Amino acid sequence: MLLLGAADLRALVPMADAIAAVREAFVALSAGGAAVPVRAAVTLPDSDAVFLAMPGALAARGGGAAALGAKLVSVVPANAAVGRPVVDALMVIFDPGSGQPVAVIEGASLTSLRTGAASGLATDLLALPEASIVALFGAGVQARTQLEAICTVRAVTQVRVVARSRERAEAFAAWAREQWWIRGATVVAATDPETAVRGAEVVVTATTSATPVFPGRAVAPGTHVNAVGAFQPHTREVDADLVARAAVFVDSREAAHAEAGDLLMAAGEGRFRFEDVRAEIGEVAAGRAGRRSREEITLFKSVGHAVQDLAVAALAARRAAARERGVRVTLD
């Protein structure tokens, strides 16, 4: 069995490859080619921390199983205040035929990579081709891969970063300017959420906020929004005004109906109906749905899905075995 750390994962699966893997996984999910229950969530006593279990199997195109595994995740929002990662996780990949474990992968970086890849895919499929101005809410590890993924699929010229403090936004902007994939784009710390959104062509929310982080009325026609931070029924990053104005796409209808607080609360306020979800992103990738006009606002609401983890982790495990990367251990 192989042990793969964060550095192994990023060396084995660059963002463009992660986007391609997630595309195939979402197409399979929407076509019935995955066995994935809605994840189990346990809220820790006297805390807003959550523990998640995400098992699943992903079918191969020609039949049989392509990937089998499970991810265990802890989400501790209080960690941000003391400089620790909010998300920690482990992913275990099993051989689909024998059931034997073949790899254990550091899961926080996997979560960040596959979440970024999903937004990259949605942006590629739904944002206007010339979209180049990004408003990014969040300055943590998730925000990093969100921005990298968008820069992978669009020629970004300006990034406006909004964070809990000016200092965090400035630090993120300084980090982003040093990344090869930013390709000379201007990256600035924004102080006002509404101003950051006005004129942006892609908006991303990757925060731990339980309440909307910008007014939906500020979003211009033609904008694409990736809302990825909220994953519980009682939390949301975008308001009902935006949900009501947008063509809504999800990673999974089942998962969104169970966990997407952005949509659930808008529905509770009479501003949205789940039957109005236009499509799963896998259906868009398969060419069965998509943007209908340049003026539409498109909203990709993702709560995160195990097929993303399975696809990216299985690819990493295969490449690690072929390239003799990682630490090999025996369980005897």
C-alpha positions in Angstrom: 0.0 0.0 0.0 1.2 3.5 -0.8 1.1 6.6 1.4 0.9 9.8 -0.6 1.3 13.2 0.9 0.2 16.6 -0.4 3.4 17.1 -2.4 2.9 13.7 -4.0 -0.6 14.5 -5.0 0.1 17.8 -6.7 3.1 16.3 -8.5 1.0 13.4 -9.8 -2.2 15.3 -10.7 -1.8 18.9 -12.1 -4.9 21.0 -12.0 -5.7 20.5 -15.7 -5.6 16.8 -15.2 -7.8 17.1 -12.1 -10.4 19.1 -14.1 -10.4 16.4 -16.8 -10.8 13.6 -14.2 -13.6 15.4 -12.4 -15.4 16.0 -15.7 -15.4 12.3 -16.4 -16.6 11.5 -12.9 -19.5 14.0 -13.0 -20.6 12.6 -16.4 -20.6 9.1 -15.0 -22.5 10.3 -11.9 -25.3 11.9 -13.9 -25.4 8.8 -16.2 -25.9 6.4 -13.2 -22.3 5.2 -13.3 -21.6 5.7 -9.6 -22.7 4.2 -6.3 -22.4 7.0 -3.8 -24.6 7.6 -0.8 -25.2 11.1 0.6 -22.3 11.6 3.0 -22.8 11.0 6.7 -22.2 14.1 8.8 -21.7 14.3 12.6 -21.7 17.6 14.3 -19.4 17.5 17.3 -21.0 18.3 20.7 -20.8 22.0 21.8 -19.1 23.0 18.6 -19.7 24.0 15.0 -17.1 21.4 13.9 -18.3 18.6 11.6 -17.0 15.1 10.9 -17.9 13.6 7.5 -17.7 10.1 5.9 -17.8 9.9 2.1 -17.6 6.4 0.6 -18.3 5.5 -3.0 -17.6 3.5 -6.1 -17.2 4.8 -9.6 -17.8 2.6 -12.6 -15.5 2.2 -15.5 -16.8 3.1 -19.0 -16.7 -0.5 -20.2 -18.3 -1.9 -17.0 -17.0 -3.0 -13.7 -15.6 -0.6 -11.1 -13.0 2.0 -11.9 -12.5 3.3 -8.3 -13.5 2.3 -4.8 -12.7 4.3 -1.7 -13.8 6.5 1.1 -12.8 9.9 2.5 -12.9 10.9 6.2 -13.0 14.6 6.8 -13.0 16.9 9.8 -14.1 20.5 9.4 -13.2 22.7 12.3 -14.0 26.4 11.6 -12.4 27.6 14.8 -9.0 26.4 13.5 -8.8 29.5 11.3 -8.4 31.8 14.3 -5.3 29.9 15.5 -3.7 29.5 12.1 -4.6 25.8 11.6 -6.3 24.4 8.5 -10.0 24.3 8.8 -10.2 21.0 6.8 -8.2 17.8 7.6 -8.9 14.5 5.9 -7.6 11.1 4.8 -8.6 9.3 1.6 -8.3 5.5 1.2 -8.4 3.9 -2.2 -9.1 0.2 -2.5 -8.6 -2.2 -5.4 -12.1 -2.6 -7.0 -11.6 -6.2 -7.7 -9.9 -7.6 -4.6 -11.1 -5.0 -2.1 -7.6 -4.6 -0.8 -6.4 -1.1 0.2 -3.9 0.3 -2.3 -3.3 3.9 -1.2 -3.9 6.3 1.6 -3.8 9.9 0.5 -3.6 13.1 2.5 -7.1 14.4 2.1 -7.1 18.1 2.8 -5.1 18.8 -0.3 -7.2 16.3 -2.2 -10.3 18.2 -1.1 -8.9 21.5 -2.1 -7.7 20.1 -5.5 -10.9 18.4 -6.4 -13.1 21.3 -5.3 -11.1 23.7 -7.3 -11.3 21.3 -10.3 -15.1 21.2 -10.1 -15.3 25.0 -10.2 -12.8 25.0 -13.0 -15.0 22.6 -14.9 -18.1 24.6 -14.2 -16.4 27.9 -15.2 -15.2 26.3 -18.4 -18.7 25.0 -19.3 -20.8 28.0 -18.1 -18.8 31.2 -17.9 -18.7 33.5 -21.0 -15.6 32.6 -23.2 -14.1 36.1 -22.7 -14.7 36.2 -18.9 -11.5 37.6 -17.3 -12.4 39.5 -14.1 -12.8 37.4 -11.0 -14.2 38.3 -7.6 -12.9 35.8 -5.1 -14.4 35.5 -1.6 -12.1 33.6 0.7 -8.3 33.6 1.3 -7.7 30.0 2.6 -6.4 26.9 1.0 -9.7 26.4 -0.9 -9.5 29.8 -2.4 -6.0 29.0 -3.7 -7.2 26.1 -5.9 -10.4 27.9 -6.9 -8.3 30.7 -8.4 -5.8 28.3 -10.0 -8.6 26.3 -11.6 -10.3 29.4 -13.0 -6.9 30.6 -14.4 -6.5 27.2 -16.0 -9.7 27.6 -18.1 -9.9 31.3 -18.6 -7.5 34.1 -19.5 -7.9 36.0 -16.2 -6.7 39.7 -16.2 -7.9 40.9 -12.8 -8.7 39.2 -9.4 -10.5 41.0 -6.6 -9.9 39.2 -3.2 -12.4 39.6 -0.3 -11.5 38.1 3.0 -12.4 38.4 6.7 -9.7 41.1 7.1 -7.7 43.4 4.8 -4.5 41.7 6.1 -5.7 38.3 5.0 -6.8 39.6 1.6 -3.4 41.4 1.1 -1.5 38.2 2.1 -3.5 36.1 -0.4 -3.0 38.7 -3.2 0.8 38.7 -2.5 0.8 34.9 -2.7 -1.2 34.8 -5.9 1.0 37.2 -7.7 3.9 34.8 -7.3 2.1 31.8 -8.9 3.1 30.8 -12.4 -0.5 30.3 -13.5 -1.6 33.9 -12.6 0.2 34.9 -15.9 0.5 38.6 -15.0 -3.1 39.2 -13.9 -3.6 42.0 -11.5 -4.5 40.7 -8.0 -5.9 43.2 -5.5 -7.4 43.2 -2.0 -11.0 44.5 -2.1 -12.5 46.2 0.9 -16.2 46.2 -0.1 -18.0 43.0 -1.2 -20.5 44.8 -3.4 -17.9 46.8 -5.2 -15.8 43.6 -5.7 -18.8 41.9 -7.4 -19.8 44.7 -9.6 -18.3 44.2 -13.1 -16.9 40.8 -12.2 -17.5 38.1 -14.8 -16.7 35.1 -12.5 -17.6 35.2 -8.8 -16.3 32.5 -6.4 -17.3 32.0 -2.8 -15.0 29.7 -0.9 -15.6 30.7 2.7 -16.8 29.3 6.0 -19.5 32.0 6.3 -23.0 30.9 7.3 -24.6 34.0 5.9 -24.4 35.6 2.4 -21.1 37.3 1.7 -22.3 39.8 -1.0 -25.7 41.2 -2.2 -27.1 39.2 -5.1 -28.4 42.4 -6.6 -24.8 43.4 -7.4 -24.3 40.5 -9.8 -24.4 41.6 -13.5 -26.1 39.8 -16.3 -23.8 37.2 -17.9 -21.9 36.5 -14.7 -21.0 33.0 -13.6 -20.9 32.2 -9.9 -19.3 29.2 -8.2 -20.6 28.8 -4.7 -18.6 26.1 -3.0 -18.0 27.0 0.7 -21.4 26.2 2.3 -22.2 22.5 2.6 -24.9 22.3 5.4 -28.6 23.0 5.2 -28.3 25.9 7.7 -25.4 27.8 6.0 -25.2 29.8 2.8 -22.8 32.2 1.0 -25.2 33.6 -1.6 -28.6 35.1 -1.0 -32.1 34.3 -2.3 -31.9 37.3 -4.6 -29.1 35.7 -6.6 -30.6 32.3 -6.5 -33.9 33.6 -7.9 -32.1 35.5 -10.7 -29.8 32.7 -11.8 -29.9 29.5 -13.8 -28.9 27.0 -11.1 -26.6 24.0 -11.7 -25.5 21.5 -9.1 -23.0 18.8 -8.7 -25.7 16.3 -7.6 -29.5 16.9 -7.3 -29.7 14.4 -4.4 -26.8 16.0 -2.5 -28.0 19.5 -3.1 -31.4 18.8 -1.9 -29.9 17.3 1.3 -27.1 19.8 2.0 -27.2 23.0 -0.1 -28.3 25.6 2.4 -27.9 28.3 -0.3 -30.8 26.7 -2.2 -32.7 25.2 0.7 -33.0 28.6 2.4 -34.0 30.3 -0.8 -36.7 27.6 -1.3 -37.9 28.2 2.3 -38.2 31.9 1.5 -40.3 31.1 -1.6 -37.6 32.3 -4.0 -36.6 29.0 -5.5 -37.9 25.5 -6.3 -35.7 22.5 -6.6 -37.5 21.4 -9.7 -36.0 24.5 -11.3 -32.5 23.2 -11.1 -31.5 23.3 -14.7 -29.0 20.4 -14.6 -26.2 18.6 -12.9 -22.8 19.7 -14.0 -22.3 16.1 -15.4 -25.3 16.7 -17.7 -23.7 20.0 -18.9 -20.4 18.2 -19.5 -22.2 15.6 -21.6 -23.8 18.3 -23.7 -27.4 17.9 -22.5 -27.8 21.3 -20.9 -26.0 24.6 -20.4 -26.1 28.4 -20.6 -29.0 29.6 -22.8 -28.0 33.2 -23.4 -25.1 35.6 -22.9 -27.3 37.6 -20.4 -28.1 34.7 -18.1 -26.5 34.6 -14.7 -25.3 31.0 -14.1 -24.8 29.6 -10.6 -22.9 26.4 -9.9 -23.8 25.3 -6.4 -21.5 22.6 -5.2 -21.6 20.8 -1.8 -18.7 18.5 -2.8 -19.2 14.9 -4.0 -17.3 11.7 -3.4 -17.0 11.0 -7.1 -14.6 14.0 -7.3 -12.4 12.4 -4.6 -12.6 9.0 -6.2 -11.6 10.2 -9.6 -8.7 12.3 -8.6 -7.4 10.0 -5.9 -7.6 6.9 -8.1 -5.7 8.7 -10.8 -3.0 9.7 -8.3 -2.8 6.1 -7.0 -2.3 4.7 -10.5 0.3 7.2 -11.4 2.1 6.8 -8.1 2.4 3.0 -8.7 3.6 3.6 -12.2 6.2 6.2 -11.2 7.2 4.6 -7.9 6.2 7.7 -6.0 5.1 7.7 -2.3 6.0 5.6 0.7 5.2 1.9 0.4 4.0 0.1 3.5 2.8 -3.4 4.3 -0.1 -4.3 6.5 1.1 -7.7 7.4 
